[in-house]
Amino acid sequence: MQNETTLARRISYTGIGLHSGQDVTITLCPAPAQTGIVFVRTDLPEAPQVRACASYVTNTMRATTLENGPAKVFTVEHLLAALAMLEVDNCFVEINAVEPPVADGSSLVFVRLIEEAGKQELAAPRQIFCVTREHTVRVDDKFITILPYDGLRVSFTSVNPHPALGVQFGDYEINPATFTEQIAPARTIGFMHEVKALQAKGLALGGSMDNAVVYEDGKALNPLRFPDELVRHKILDVLGDLALAGQLRGHIIAVKSGHALNTALARDILASQNRL
């Protein structure tokens, strides 16, 4: 049986929030066993905290938001995916704004931070939830399900009307190596025609071609890292959102799923364990 882990030392990163457009510094800090991943708003009085758990999800528009009283953070999925897939069980995430830095729009910066900090084993057994039955969330033609499976696997079908995207399918056996090499580098996708509408809603205020793959007039305006970068990033989001249910073992199958369905599945998994 594996034991829980935390980071071996503190490590910081400064950047801009994708949706808030605010400068922000995060510091990933060691934490005791059975702490989980906890965001600490160091910019607010008394540094309120919110745990990375599906029961604290309050919004899923374009990103996943966690909220517990005055402690609120959003666009947490890229960081959570890196922590979960590199098997960091416990971490205090000190953050001095409402949103972690977007970095390059992927999880790769967070992976490198974790690798640089290193991990430390703790004297507590890791709690892994191996699903024993199907859990499914479906809305219209979109769904996400997790089935019993010896390991962690994600099969995702993305359907996008944009002529340069269309239907993309990704199927990956997930472990730290495959996540780091095949999923973590995939960046978020944006469209020039959506920018003004998003900014009117207070979203994408920090978005640029430095932190997203931007499409216009039937083509990507910046070079792709993978021909199917969109579906790989969708898988990244799934892994980050389902980390809100803990360390999982199962086969995740999704069609056109987004943050709302992903986090609903995380809540259903937690409810089945009476951990909400």
Buried (B, 14 or more C-beta within 10 A) or exposed (E): EEEBBBBBEEBEBEBBBBBBBBEBBBBBBBBEBEBBBBBBBBBBEEEBBBBBBBBBBEBBBBBBBBBBEEBBBBBBBBBBBBBBBBBBBBBBBBBBBBBBBBBBBBBBBBBBBBBEBEBBEBEBEBEBBEBEEEBEBEEEEBBBBBBEBEEBBBBBBBBBEEEEBEEBEBEBEBEBEBBBEBBBBBBBBBBEEBBEEBBEEEBBBBBBEBBBBBBEEEEBEEEEBBEBBBBBBBBBBBBBBBBBBBBBBBBBBBBBBBBBBBBBBBBBBBBBEEBE
